Amino acid sequence: MSQDKIVLVFLDSMNGINFHRLQTPLLRLMSQGMRVHFFKDFDELKTFNTDFISHIIVSRRCTVNNYKAFNEWLKANDIKLVLDLDDYWELPKYNEAYKYYKKIKSVEIVETIKMSDIIWTPSKYLGKLMSNINPKAEVYIIPNTLDLNQEQWKQRKKPSKEVRFGYVGAKNHGRDINLISYSFEGKEMYCVGLEDYPERFKASHVLLPTSIGEYGKMYENFDVSLAPLQGGTFNKSKSDLKVVEAGYTRSSIIASNTIPYKGSIENNVTGLLCSTPRDWKNAIESMTKEKHRELSGNLNRHIKKHYDLDKLNKIRTDSLGL
């Protein structure tokens, strides 16, 4: 690709997905000399000289009125469309946004998949689903990771003689929490203060929800990260970011024995995998400071080896022909 060319990145809002999948890796590439421009609205494309645009990168979907016309415009100007997607496009029916997705957002995502030239995703499972829709697209598996230069990841655990447990899941994970079915009463348990999560865990400490640029500091408070997750297509399409966060913060992890976690955790070596409430109970009650240190050390080494940001960015630049 010519050095005069520029890569446009559609960044319409700042949420967890855009932060980890687009802003963090592409800001790193910008600092290393890649020509990148972020835009918030597709109407802005009218202000660019198309001769200098090589790729347009979007998270989840293009928000255009006419997908056929937009696809023709891309082809006519020899601009490649890159789709970055790390969630399945159909929500579970119990999700409060189910109807909105089914009517609008899911349709937009599928239309974007159909006309994408390149697809980035952290999930092999999700990548196969997208290949079924668009066999011509080049699919690249790029796991989620962290930029360790960010202040929120420059941390040390607060000292404690007791093993401390933590849950920092986002909204709409109530059904996942049900999988644990364990009361932490009498234990040190830190839980993010969303919905009724602290009450359900009988958590001893409530962590205030914070911004996407600061939430990593919550890991300073506890030793063991809990990552319950149901099965099903939507959850199997998720990334293993919770494993990466645990590894880089020297936390040990107890997670559900399902995709994506069972693909990145070696049971009893880099973490503990649970299939039943009894498994969760045994895993939680077996955790000692010594066991935590062993598991977290193994996980930290594994994550450093396989989830380095610059190595993963090399996949991105190779896919763009840079």
C-alpha positions in Angstrom: 0.0 0.0 0.0 1.3 3.5 -0.8 2.5 5.6 2.1 0.2 8.4 0.8 -2.8 6.2 1.6 -4.8 6.6 4.8 -6.9 4.2 6.8 -10.3 5.5 8.0 -11.7 4.1 11.3 -15.4 4.5 12.1 -15.5 5.2 15.9 -19.1 6.4 16.6 -19.0 6.0 20.4 -16.6 5.0 23.2 -17.7 1.7 24.6 -15.8 -1.3 25.7 -15.8 -2.9 22.3 -14.5 0.2 20.5 -12.0 0.9 23.2 -10.4 -2.6 23.1 -10.9 -3.5 19.4 -10.3 -0.2 17.6 -9.0 2.7 19.7 -6.3 0.9 21.7 -4.6 -1.1 18.9 -5.0 1.6 16.2 -3.7 4.4 18.5 -0.6 2.2 19.0 -0.2 1.8 15.3 -0.6 5.5 14.8 2.2 6.1 17.3 4.4 3.8 15.2 3.7 5.8 12.0 0.6 4.3 10.4 -1.7 6.9 8.8 -5.1 6.6 10.6 -8.1 8.9 10.8 -11.1 8.3 13.1 -14.5 9.5 12.0 -17.9 9.5 13.7 -20.4 9.7 10.9 -20.5 8.2 7.4 -21.4 11.6 6.0 -17.9 12.7 6.8 -16.7 10.4 3.9 -17.8 13.1 1.5 -15.0 15.4 2.8 -12.2 13.0 1.9 -10.4 12.6 -1.4 -11.1 8.9 -2.2 -7.8 8.6 -4.1 -6.1 8.6 -0.7 -8.3 6.1 1.2 -7.1 2.5 1.2 -9.3 0.9 3.9 -12.4 1.8 6.0 -12.5 -0.1 9.3 -15.8 -0.4 11.2 -16.8 -2.0 14.4 -19.9 -4.3 14.1 -21.5 -2.4 11.2 -21.7 0.4 8.8 -24.5 2.9 9.6 -25.5 3.8 6.0 -28.9 4.2 4.4 -28.3 2.1 1.3 -25.9 -0.9 1.6 -26.0 -1.7 -2.1 -25.1 1.8 -3.1 -22.3 2.0 -0.4 -20.8 -1.3 -1.6 -20.8 0.0 -5.2 -19.1 3.2 -4.0 -16.4 1.1 -2.2 -15.7 -1.0 -5.3 -15.7 2.0 -7.7 -13.1 3.7 -5.6 -11.0 0.6 -4.8 -11.5 1.0 -1.0 -11.4 -2.2 1.1 -13.9 -2.6 3.9 -12.6 -4.1 7.1 -15.2 -5.3 9.7 -14.1 -5.9 13.3 -16.7 -8.0 15.1 -16.4 -9.7 18.5 -20.1 -10.4 19.3 -22.8 -12.5 17.6 -25.3 -10.3 15.9 -28.4 -11.9 17.4 -29.0 -11.3 21.1 -30.6 -13.8 23.5 -34.4 -13.2 23.8 -34.0 -12.3 27.5 -31.7 -9.4 26.7 -33.4 -6.0 27.0 -32.1 -4.9 23.6 -33.3 -8.1 21.8 -36.1 -6.4 19.8 -34.0 -3.4 18.8 -31.2 -5.7 17.6 -33.6 -8.0 15.7 -35.3 -5.1 13.9 -32.3 -2.8 13.2 -28.8 -3.6 14.4 -28.7 -7.3 13.5 -29.8 -6.4 10.0 -27.1 -3.8 9.7 -24.4 -6.2 11.0 -25.3 -8.9 8.5 -25.4 -6.5 5.6 -21.9 -5.3 6.6 -20.6 -8.8 6.8 -21.8 -9.5 3.3 -19.8 -6.7 1.7 -16.7 -6.9 3.9 -13.4 -7.6 2.2 -11.5 -8.3 5.5 -12.9 -9.5 8.8 -11.1 -9.2 12.2 -12.5 -11.2 15.1 -11.1 -12.6 18.4 -13.2 -15.7 18.0 -12.6 -18.7 15.7 -16.2 -19.8 16.4 -17.6 -16.4 15.3 -15.2 -16.3 12.4 -16.7 -19.5 11.0 -20.3 -18.1 11.4 -19.3 -15.0 9.4 -17.5 -17.0 6.7 -20.8 -18.9 6.1 -22.4 -15.5 5.3 -19.5 -14.2 3.2 -17.1 -16.9 2.1 -15.1 -14.4 0.0 -14.0 -12.3 3.0 -10.5 -12.9 4.4 -11.0 -13.7 8.1 -8.2 -13.0 10.7 -8.4 -14.2 14.3 -7.0 -11.3 16.5 -7.6 -11.8 20.2 -8.5 -9.0 22.5 -5.6 -7.7 24.6 -4.5 -4.7 26.7 -2.1 -1.8 26.2 0.1 -2.1 29.3 1.2 1.5 28.9 -2.2 2.6 30.0 -2.2 3.7 33.7 -5.1 1.4 34.7 -2.9 -1.7 34.0 0.2 -0.4 35.9 -0.8 -1.8 39.2 0.1 -3.9 42.2 -2.2 -6.0 44.4 -3.2 -4.4 47.7 -1.8 -6.6 50.4 -4.0 -9.1 52.2 -3.6 -12.3 54.2 -6.9 -13.7 53.0 -7.7 -14.9 49.5 -10.0 -12.3 47.9 -12.4 -13.0 45.1 -13.8 -10.5 42.6 -16.4 -10.1 39.9 -16.3 -7.2 37.5 -18.8 -8.3 34.8 -20.9 -5.8 32.9 -24.7 -5.5 32.8 -27.0 -8.3 31.7 -24.9 -11.1 33.2 -27.5 -12.1 35.8 -28.0 -15.6 34.2 -24.3 -16.1 34.1 -24.0 -15.4 37.9 -26.6 -18.0 38.5 -24.2 -20.7 37.4 -22.0 -20.1 40.4 -24.8 -20.5 43.0 -22.5 -19.8 45.9 -22.7 -17.4 48.8 -19.5 -15.6 49.6 -20.7 -14.6 53.1 -17.7 -14.8 55.4 -15.2 -14.4 52.6 -13.6 -11.4 51.1 -15.5 -10.7 47.9 -15.4 -7.6 45.8 -18.2 -7.1 43.3 -18.9 -4.3 40.8 -22.0 -2.4 41.9 -24.3 -3.2 39.0 -27.9 -4.4 39.1 -28.2 -6.7 42.1 -24.8 -8.5 41.7 -23.4 -7.6 45.2 -26.5 -8.9 47.0 -26.6 -12.1 45.0 -22.9 -12.8 45.8 -23.3 -11.7 49.4 -20.2 -9.6 48.6 -18.3 -8.0 51.4 -17.2 -5.0 49.3 -18.9 -3.1 46.4 -16.7 -1.7 43.7 -18.0 1.5 42.0 -18.6 1.2 38.3 -16.0 3.3 36.4 -15.0 4.4 33.0 -13.6 2.1 30.4 -10.2 3.9 30.8 -10.1 3.2 34.5 -11.9 -0.1 35.2 -8.7 -2.1 35.3 -7.9 -0.6 38.7 -10.6 -2.7 40.2 -8.3 -5.7 39.8 -6.0 -4.2 42.5 -8.5 -5.2 45.2 -8.7 -9.0 44.7 -6.7 -12.1 43.9 -9.2 -14.4 42.1 -11.3 -13.3 39.2 -14.6 -15.0 38.6 -15.8 -15.5 35.0 -19.1 -17.4 34.8 -20.6 -17.7 31.3 -23.5 -19.7 29.9 -23.3 -21.6 26.7 -25.2 -20.8 23.5 -24.2 -19.1 20.2 -24.1 -15.6 21.6 -21.8 -16.4 24.5 -19.6 -18.8 22.5 -18.9 -15.9 20.1 -17.4 -13.8 22.9 -13.7 -13.1 23.4 -11.6 -14.4 26.3 -10.8 -10.8 27.4 -11.5 -11.7 31.1 -8.7 -14.3 30.9 -6.3 -11.7 29.4 -7.2 -9.1 32.1 -6.6 -11.7 34.8 -3.3 -12.7 33.4 -1.9 -9.2 33.0 -3.1 -8.2 36.5 -1.5 -11.3 38.1 -5.0 -12.5 39.1 -5.9 -16.2 39.1 -9.2 -17.1 37.4 -12.1 -19.4 37.9 -14.2 -19.6 34.8 -17.0 -21.6 33.1 -15.9 -24.6 31.2 -17.3 -23.3 27.9 -16.1 -21.5 24.8 -14.3 -19.1 24.8 -12.6 -19.8 28.2 -11.9 -23.4 27.8 -9.9 -22.7 24.7 -7.5 -20.3 26.6 -7.4 -21.9 30.1 -5.6 -25.1 30.9 -7.5 -26.5 33.9 -5.5 -26.6 37.1 -2.5 -25.0 35.3 -3.5 -21.5 34.2 -6.9 -21.4 35.9 -9.8 -23.5 37.1 -12.7 -24.5 34.8 -16.2 -25.3 36.2 -19.2 -27.1 34.6 -21.5 -27.4 37.6 -22.4 -25.5 40.9 -20.4 -28.2 42.7 -17.4 -27.5 40.6 -17.7 -23.8 41.5 -18.0 -24.5 45.2 -15.0 -26.9 45.1 -12.9 -24.4 43.1 -13.7 -21.5 45.3 -13.1 -23.3 48.6 -9.9 -24.9 47.4 -8.3 -21.6 46.6 -5.4 -20.7 48.9 -2.8 -18.0 48.6 -0.3 -20.6 47.4 -2.6 -22.0 44.8 -3.5 -18.5 43.6 0.2 -17.6 43.2 0.9 -20.7 41.2 -2.1 -20.3 38.9 -1.7 -16.6 38.4 2.0 -17.0 37.7 1.3 -19.6 35.0 -1.4 -17.5 33.5 0.7 -14.4 33.4 3.5 -16.1 31.5 0.9 -17.6 29.1 -0.7 -14.3 28.4 2.6 -12.4 27.9 3.6 -15.0 25.3 0.4 -15.2 23.3 -1.4 -11.8 23.8 1.3 -9.2 23.1 -0.3 -6.1 21.6 2.4 -5.4 19.0 2.4 -9.1 17.9 -1.4 -9.0 17.4 -1.1 -5.7 15.6 1.2 -7.3 13.2 -1.8 -9.5 12.1 -3.7 -6.3 11.5 -1.0 -4.6 9.4 -0.4 -7.8 7.4 -4.1 -8.0 6.6 -4.0 -4.4 5.3 -0.9 -5.0 3.3 1.3 -2.7 5.3 
